[in-house]
Structures are given as C-alpha cells and as structure tokens.
Amino acid sequence: MISDKAVEIKRKLKVEPIEGSYNSYAVHEKEKRDWSGNIYLTCLVAILAIAFFT
C-alpha cells in the first residue's frame, strides 16, 4: 500500500575526501556506541567489590 505520508529518516553521515583522487568522497555512516557491555561490566565490578570488602 502506498502512503502519502513522508517518513523522515535522520542518519548521521561522515563524508571524507579520498586521498589521491579527484572529486571522490567516501561516505561513512556514524554508528551509535553500544554502552550495554560497559554497563554490565561496571555492575559486575561493583558486585565483586562489595563482596570482597564485606
């Protein structure tokens, strides 16, 4: 089904000129950092520190 509503997608792009070429650019999409691994690691360290000092 075709809809008349336009959906705006916001993407963060990083455009860099390619060295050694004329008028050529490399386009990279910026990625969001995944903080979930760091949060789990911090919780684990906190639990181990509490267990060690009590």
VMD Tcl script that draws the C-alpha trace (Angstrom):
set ca {
  {0.00 0.00 0.00}
  {1.35 3.41 -0.90}
  {1.01 6.12 1.69}
  {1.14 9.87 1.14}
  {2.90 10.38 4.45}
  {6.58 11.14 4.14}
  {8.81 9.49 6.71}
  {11.89 11.45 7.62}
  {14.88 9.31 8.48}
  {17.71 11.11 10.21}
  {21.06 9.48 9.67}
  {24.42 10.86 10.65}
  {26.82 10.63 7.74}
  {30.53 11.34 7.68}
  {31.88 12.45 4.29}
  {35.65 12.30 3.77}
  {37.62 13.07 0.61}
  {39.57 10.13 -0.79}
  {43.28 10.88 -0.98}
  {44.88 10.59 -4.39}
  {41.64 11.00 -6.31}
  {39.90 13.99 -7.82}
  {36.42 14.88 -6.62}
  {35.81 11.49 -4.93}
  {34.45 11.07 -1.45}
  {33.93 8.20 0.97}
  {30.64 8.26 2.88}
  {30.54 6.53 6.26}
  {27.52 6.23 8.49}
  {28.26 7.14 12.09}
  {27.25 4.38 14.45}
  {25.89 4.78 17.93}
  {28.04 3.31 20.63}
  {26.76 0.25 22.40}
  {27.06 1.03 26.11}
  {25.29 -2.11 27.34}
  {28.53 -4.10 27.61}
  {30.16 -1.37 29.68}
  {27.14 -1.13 31.99}
  {27.16 -4.89 32.63}
  {30.90 -4.82 33.28}
  {30.52 -1.94 35.74}
  {27.75 -3.76 37.62}
  {29.86 -6.92 37.81}
  {32.85 -4.98 39.15}
  {30.64 -3.25 41.73}
  {29.20 -6.57 42.91}
  {32.65 -8.13 43.18}
  {33.98 -5.09 45.07}
  {31.07 -5.23 47.54}
  {31.57 -9.00 48.04}
  {35.31 -8.53 48.55}
  {35.06 -5.71 51.11}
  {32.23 -7.21 53.20}
}
mol new
graphics top color blue
foreach p $ca { graphics top sphere $p radius 0.5 }
foreach p [lrange $ca 0 end-1] q [lrange $ca 1 end] { graphics top cylinder $p $q radius 0.2 }
display resetview
